[in-house]
């Protein structure tokens, strides 16, 4: 299934909008990784412990969004966006959303 950040899919026409589809996940920090991350933050640069955690969260949110679109028999999802928010101290939600559509 195609999913794009644009409002159209190049080479296709949207014939029906099936509604918004979402996928989310909430991830908590790991104490062991936090200690390493704090040490890394003192010297600057990327914190790969958090980069990996957010990459996994993004992939899981995308997959859940795609699963919802498949339930609607969609051909694609347009206008895909991501949003993050803190849920509790030390945990964050990653949300992927867009509009499921039928293409011709």
Order of alpha helices (4+ residues) and beta strands (2+ residues): beta-beta-alpha-alpha-beta-beta
